[in-house]
Amino acid sequence: MASDTAEMLKENFLEFFKDSESFNLSPTISSLLKEIEAEFSEYKGFWSPPPVESLRDLYQLDHAIAECRANKKTFSMFSRFDPVERANENVLKSIKKNLHDVRNSKNDINEYSTFPLFSSCRYPTGNDAPDLSVFDKEMEKIVTWLESNNGFKAIGVHGMCGTGKTTLAKMVLSDSRVKDKYKKSIWVCLYDLQSKEEMDIRIVKEMLALLDDDPDLLAEEPEDKWLVKNLHDKLLDQKKYLIVLDAVWHCNDWFNNLFCVDQDGGDTSKELFSQALPKETGGAVIVTSRQKEVTTKLVREENLIHLKPWDDEKLKNFVKKCLKNQDKITEENINCVAYHCHGIPYVAATISGWIAKQITKKSDSN
């Protein structure tokens, strides 16, 4: 998914920056790298993970630091006359400006934005491609499950990074049949919570905030039992609710089997996340995760959908659709893009989008 890729590229840069002094870089490039690092560290809440608008620049940044690694032993006082060195300087200057512009222009909140208890909740993945009819089969399966649901339903979508888990979940929420049945939908991105210990009551607070609970109460430290009961009551009022728990990394004793209503078969002395979810009104939860083990524990194996990397033919057709308005793209170009995407549709969409922009820029300059 887009946020995963963006975060990976950002972290790759930050790791490089830690060791950049050992690369014997020119003062200008060192200064530019320091300014870019400061952008990420000083505005950590905004860049965790980076919004999808910055992906093109993060890919260029990744290429730029690859150039820095390649030139590790070649810098001297004459390097400033090297055209490769000068070109890299210009690229880094452009990246720095563009990252700054993205942050300053990001004033509107995404349709599925949430209360900022978790930084990544503000920027869940956007629509990654112009045509995603390839998910029709999975879409119909999920919608059929949801339409037939009169009790409680939990569905898990798992697969490796970039296979379209978040995009599929957003497509489900946008389906008219789902909108008709579930009047209230909640989107919570749990990307930031990357250890079992972090799967805690903050998730309940996040959902209460989305249901317009009193922010002053949430800022205090009410008892966990009160928070769980409050969420249960609010969801009960909604009757048919639909919750997306996006990018789940872990589960633990508290955040586990969503169907469970009791602890250890009857002991309710310990509050569970699942107790906040009314089971009798027809509510539903969709969980997306890279980890099959996590989704299995949360929703049971019979409720899983596995998104696999695509085969070559499927990916070529997808790239062709992404570039359908580009007259100068040949079949060889399409095959080359598909070959380098290793079955991952998000990579194909990103590269195709970048190619389309370069062609447009070139046409405009001519």
GIZIRA-V827758 format. One record per residue. N is the residue number from 0. SS is DSSP state (a for helix, b for strand, c for the rest). Layout:
n | ss
N | SS
N | SS
This chain:
n | ss
0 | c
1 | a
2 | a
3 | a
4 | a
5 | a
6 | a
7 | a
8 | a
9 | a
10 | a
11 | a
12 | a
13 | a
14 | a
15 | a
16 | a
17 | a
18 | c
19 | a
20 | a
21 | a
22 | a
23 | c
24 | c
25 | c
26 | a
27 | a
28 | a
29 | a
30 | a
31 | a
32 | a
33 | a
34 | a
35 | a
36 | a
37 | a
38 | a
39 | a
40 | a
41 | a
42 | c
43 | c
44 | c
45 | c
46 | c
47 | c
48 | c
49 | c
50 | c
51 | a
52 | a
53 | a
54 | a
55 | a
56 | a
57 | a
58 | a
59 | a
60 | a
61 | a
62 | a
63 | a
64 | a
65 | a
66 | a
67 | a
68 | a
69 | a
70 | c
71 | c
72 | c
73 | c
74 | c
75 | c
76 | c
77 | c
78 | a
79 | a
80 | a
81 | c
82 | a
83 | a
84 | a
85 | a
86 | a
87 | a
88 | a
89 | a
90 | a
91 | a
92 | a
93 | a
94 | a
95 | a
96 | a
97 | a
98 | a
99 | a
100 | a
101 | a
102 | a
103 | a
104 | a
105 | c
106 | c
107 | c
108 | c
109 | c
110 | c
111 | c
112 | c
113 | c
114 | c
115 | c
116 | c
117 | c
118 | a
119 | a
120 | a
121 | a
122 | a
123 | c
124 | c
125 | c
126 | c
127 | c
128 | c
129 | c
130 | c
131 | c
132 | a
133 | a
134 | a
135 | a
136 | a
137 | a
138 | a
139 | a
140 | a
141 | a
142 | a
143 | a
144 | a
145 | a
146 | a
147 | c
148 | c
149 | c
150 | c
151 | c
152 | b
153 | b
154 | b
155 | b
156 | b
157 | b
158 | c
159 | c
160 | c
161 | c
162 | c
163 | c
164 | a
165 | a
166 | a
167 | a
168 | a
169 | a
170 | a
171 | a
172 | a
173 | a
174 | c
175 | a
176 | a
177 | a
178 | a
179 | a
180 | a
181 | c
182 | c
183 | b
184 | b
185 | b
186 | b
187 | b
188 | b
189 | c
190 | c
191 | c
192 | c
193 | c
194 | c
195 | a
196 | a
197 | a
198 | c
199 | c
200 | c
201 | a
202 | a
203 | a
204 | a
205 | a
206 | a
207 | a
208 | a
209 | a
210 | c
211 | c
212 | c
213 | c
214 | a
215 | a
216 | a
217 | a
218 | a
219 | c
220 | c
221 | c
222 | c
223 | a
224 | a
225 | a
226 | a
227 | a
228 | a
229 | a
230 | a
231 | a
232 | a
233 | a
234 | a
235 | a
236 | a
237 | a
238 | c
239 | c
240 | b
241 | b
242 | b
243 | b
244 | b
245 | b
246 | c
247 | c
248 | c
249 | c
250 | c
251 | c
252 | c
253 | c
254 | c
255 | c
256 | c
257 | c
258 | c
259 | c
260 | c
261 | c
262 | b
263 | c
264 | c
265 | c
266 | b
267 | c
268 | c
269 | c
270 | c
271 | c
272 | a
273 | a
274 | a
275 | a
276 | c
277 | c
278 | c
279 | c
280 | c
281 | c
282 | c
283 | b
284 | b
285 | b
286 | b
287 | b
288 | b
289 | c
290 | c
291 | a
292 | a
293 | a
294 | a
295 | a
296 | a
297 | a
298 | a
299 | c
300 | a
301 | a
302 | a
303 | b
304 | b
305 | b
306 | c
307 | c
308 | c
309 | c
310 | c
311 | a
312 | a
313 | a
314 | a
315 | a
316 | a
317 | a
318 | a
319 | a
320 | a
321 | a
322 | c
323 | c
324 | c
325 | c
326 | c
327 | c
328 | c
329 | c
330 | a
331 | a
332 | a
333 | a
334 | a
335 | a
336 | a
337 | a
338 | a
339 | c
340 | c
341 | c
342 | c
343 | c
344 | a
345 | a
346 | a
347 | a
348 | a
349 | a
350 | a
351 | a
352 | a
353 | a
354 | a
355 | a
356 | a
357 | a
358 | a
359 | a
360 | a
361 | a
362 | a
363 | a
364 | a
365 | c
